[in-house]
Amino acid sequence: MALALKASIRIAETERGLILLDGRDGQYYELNDSAADMLRALIGGMTTADAARQISERYGVGTGLALTDLSGLIQRLTDLGMVTP
């Protein structure tokens, strides 16, 4: 599942990942390095399965755990209104 950031969302790189800022209400959400890599993969057009494999290889975790984490990230960012699945 590729994701799209809502038009009001801006991304700022940090030493530890990314900060997503919603220009409409000032709400922000900080992502650590692994979550930032997940988001980059998904907004770059990767499927969830491909992103999970990439995260699994990069961080040395099981694909199942990577899929669970990806699903959680997608759900959280959707709930916050920051992405469109």
BATORDREN-959255 format. One record per residue: y negated, x negated, z of N, C-alpha, C, O, CB in turn; residue in three letters. Coordinates in pm, whole numbers, padded with zeros to 5 digits, always signed. Glycine has a CB too. Layout:
! residues N
YXZYXZYXZYXZYXZALA;...
END
This chain:
! residues 85
+00117-00085+00000+00000+00000+00000-00123-00089+00000-00150-00160+00097+00000+00096+00122MET;-00197-00086-00107-00324-00158-00110-00428-00075-00037-00421+00048-00034-00368-00187-00258ALA;-00523-00142+00022-00630-00075+00095-00763-00103+00028-00779-00201-00045-00634-00121+00242LEU;-00858-00016+00054-00996-00039+00010-01086-00023+00132-01072+00071+00210-01038+00061-00105ALA;-01180-00116+00147-01279-00102+00253-01376+00009+00215-01411+00024+00098-01354-00236+00278LEU;-01419+00085+00313-01522+00186+00287-01650+00112+00248-01671-00003+00287-01545+00278+00413LYS;-01735+00177+00172-01857+00114+00118-01949+00062+00227-02023-00034+00204-01932+00213+00031ALA;-01947+00122+00343-02038+00082+00451-01988-00037+00533-02057-00084+00623-02060+00198+00544SER;-01868-00086+00502-01808-00194+00582-01845-00330+00526-01833-00355+00406-01655-00178+00586ILE;-01890-00417+00613-01921-00556+00579-01825-00646+00655-01783-00614+00766-02071-00592+00612ARG;-01791-00759+00594-01699-00854+00655-01773-00982+00688-01850-01034+00606-01579-00884+00561ILE;-01750-01033+00807-01805-01163+00847-01689-01251+00891-01606-01211+00973-01911-01148+00963ALA;-01684-01371+00836-01582-01469+00875-01620-01530+01010-01738-01554+01037-01567-01581+00767GLU;-01520-01553+01093-01542-01622+01219-01442-01737+01229-01355-01750+01143-01528-01525+01340THR;-01454-01817+01331-01359-01926+01351-01220-01874+01382-01121-01944+01361-01406-02017+01463GLU;-01212-01751+01433-01084-01695+01475-01035-01581+01389-00934-01518+01423-01094-01647+01615ARG;-01102-01550+01277-01058-01441+01192-01174-01374+01121-01253-01439+01054-00983-01340+01272GLY;-01183-01243+01136-01286-01164+01069-01347-01063+01165-01284-01021+01262-01229-01093+00947LEU;-01469-01026+01136-01531-00912+01203-01566-00812+01094-01628-00847+00993-01659-00954+01287ILE;-01525-00688+01113-01560-00580+01023-01671-00501+01089-01657-00456+01202-01436-00489+00991LEU;-01781-00484+01019-01897-00414+01073-01926-00292+00987-01938-00301+00865-02021-00506+01079LEU;-01936-00177+01052-01970-00053+00983-02121-00035+00989-02178-00011+01095-01896+00069+01047ASP;-02184-00047+00873-02329-00037+00864-02385+00100+00898-02505+00113+00924-02373-00075+00729GLY;-02302+00203+00898-02349+00338+00930-02379+00355+01077-02479+00417+01114-02247+00440+00887ARG;-02294+00300+01162-02310+00326+01305-02305+00200+01392-02313+00210+01514-02203+00420+01352ASP;-02293+00083+01331-02291-00041+01406-02157-00071+01472-02144-00171+01543-02396-00038+01509GLY;-02058+00014+01451-01925-00009+01507-01866-00135+01444-01882-00157+01324-01831+00114+01484GLN;-01799-00215+01524-01735-00333+01468-01595-00348+01523-01561-00292+01627-01817-00459+01496TYR;-01515-00425+01451-01377-00447+01489-01344-00591+01456-01364-00636+01343-01279-00348+01417TYR;-01294-00664+01553-01263-00806+01533-01114-00823+01506-01030-00765+01575-01304-00889+01656GLU;-01083-00903+01404-00944-00931+01368-00915-01079+01392-00994-01165+01357-00917-00894+01220LEU;-00799-01107+01453-00759-01246+01470-00710-01300+01336-00709-01227+01236-00647-01260+01579ASN;-00671-01427+01332-00633-01490+01205-00522-01416+01132-00532-01393+01012-00589-01632+01231ASP;-00416-01379+01204-00304-01314+01135-00343-01175+01084-00305-01138+00973-00183-01303+01229SER;-00417-01100+01162-00463-00968+01116-00560-00982+00999-00559-00901+00907-00530-00890+01233ALA;-00644-01085+01004-00736-01111+00893-00659-01142+00765-00695-01095+00657-00832-01228+00929ALA;-00552-01221+00777-00469-01251+00660-00402-01124+00607-00390-01106+00486-00362-01356+00695ASP;-00360-01037+00698-00300-00910+00656-00401-00827+00577-00370-00775+00470-00248-00831+00778MET;-00521-00815+00631-00623-00735+00565-00660-00794+00429-00673-00721+00331-00748-00724+00653LEU;-00676-00924+00423-00709-00989+00294-00603-00959+00189-00634-00929+00074-00724-01142+00312ARG;-00476-00967+00232-00366-00940+00138-00372-00796+00088-00357-00771-00032-00229-00967+00206ALA;-00394-00703+00178-00393-00562+00140-00514-00522+00056-00501-00445-00039-00386-00475+00264LEU;-00632-00572+00091-00750-00537+00009-00750-00616-00122-00822-00583-00216-00881-00563+00088ILE;-00668-00721-00126-00652-00797-00250-00554-00734-00346-00533-00785-00456-00608-00937-00218GLY;-00491-00622-00304-00403-00550-00394-00255-00566-00368-00173-00506-00438-00429-00591-00530GLY;-00217-00646-00269-00075-00663-00238-00016-00536-00181-00084-00460-00112-00055-00779-00141MET;+00111-00514-00211+00182-00404-00146+00208-00442+00000+00199-00559+00037+00315-00371-00220THR;+00240-00343+00080+00271-00370+00221+00392-00462+00232+00393-00553+00314+00296-00240+00297THR;+00493-00438+00149+00614-00521+00153+00584-00666+00117+00632-00758+00183+00721-00464+00058ALA;+00503-00687+00012+00467-00824-00027+00382-00891+00079+00400-01010+00108+00393-00822-00161ASP;+00289-00817+00137+00205-00872+00244+00291-00909+00364+00267-01012+00427+00095-00770+00285ALA;+00389-00827+00397+00478-00857+00511+00556-00985+00485+00572-01067+00575+00575-00739+00536ALA;+00605-01001+00363+00678-01125+00330+00587-01247+00342+00627-01350+00395+00737-01117+00186ARG;+00464-01233+00294+00368-01344+00302+00339-01379+00448+00340-01496+00485+00237-01308+00229GLN;+00313-01278+00530+00284-01301+00672+00405-01360+00742+00392-01449+00826+00241-01169+00741ILE;+00522-01309+00708+00646-01360+00768+00662-01510+00741+00695-01586+00832+00767-01283+00712SER;+00640-01550+00617+00653-01691+00581+00544-01776+00646+00571-01884+00697+00647-01707+00430GLU;+00421-01727+00644+00307-01804+00694+00315-01825+00845+00284-01933+00894+00177-01734+00658ARG;+00357-01722+00918+00354-01729+01064+00492-01744+01128+00502-01749+01251+00288-01607+01119TYR;+00597-01751+01047+00730-01773+01100+00782-01658+01186+00850-01680+01286+00732-01899+01179GLY;+00749-01537+01146+00798-01418+01217+00887-01339+01122+00883-01358+01001+00679-01329+01270VAL;+00967-01251+01178+01053-01168+01095+00974-01069+01011+00865-01026+01049+01152-01093+01183GLY;+01031-01035+00897+00964-00940+00808+00946-00805+00876+00845-00737+00855+01044-00924+00679THR;+01044-00765+00957+01033-00638+01029+00913-00635+01122+00840-00536+01127+01160-00611+01108GLY;+00893-00744+01196+00778-00752+01286+00648-00751+01205+00551-00686+01244+00787-00878+01374LEU;+00646-00824+01095+00526-00827+01010+00495-00686+00957+00379-00647+00953+00545-00926+00893ALA;+00598-00611+00916+00577-00474+00868+00523-00384+00978+00434-00302+00955+00707-00417+00812LEU;+00578-00399+01098+00530-00320+01212+00384-00350+01241+00304-00259+01262+00615-00348+01337THR;+00349-00478+01241+00210-00518+01267+00117-00468+01156+00007-00421+01183+00200-00671+01280ASP;+00161-00478+01031+00081-00429+00919+00058-00279+00931-00053-00231+00910+00150-00461+00786LEU;+00162-00205+00964+00149-00060+00979+00050-00025+01089-00032+00065+01075+00286+00004+01009SER;+00059-00099+01199-00034-00076+01310-00178-00106+01271-00269-00031+01307+00005-00161+01428GLY;-00198-00214+01197-00333-00250+01152-00388-00145+01057-00503-00102+01070-00332-00388+01082LEU;-00307-00103+00961-00350-00001+00866-00389+00128+00940-00492+00188+00912-00240+00028+00763ILE;-00305+00169+01034-00332+00292+01108-00461+00281+01189-00543+00373+01189-00215+00324+01201GLN;-00479+00167+01257-00598+00149+01340-00725+00150+01256-00823+00217+01291-00587+00018+01419ARG;-00725+00076+01145-00845+00069+01061-00872+00203+00993-00987+00239+00969-00830-00041+00957LEU;-00766+00276+00961-00782+00411+00905-00843+00503+01010-00936+00578+00982-00646+00467+00855THR;-00789+00498+01132-00842+00581+01241-00988+00552+01268-01064+00643+01302-00760+00560+01369ASP;-01028+00426+01255-01168+00387+01278-01257+00423+01158-01380+00411+01167-01177+00237+01306LEU;-01197+00466+01049-01275+00503+00932-01327+00384+00854-01427+00396+00784-01389+00588+00971GLY;-01259+00270+00865-01307+00150+00799-01240+00125+00663-01294+00053+00579-01285+00031+00888MET;-01123+00185+00643-01050+00166+00517-01004+00299+00462-00997+00400+00532-00931+00072+00537VAL;-00974+00295+00334-00912+00408+00267-00778+00361+00214-00773+00272+00129-01002+00464+00152THR;-00669+00420+00263-00537+00379+00214-00515+00422+00069-00409+00396+00012-00426+00438+00302PRO;
END
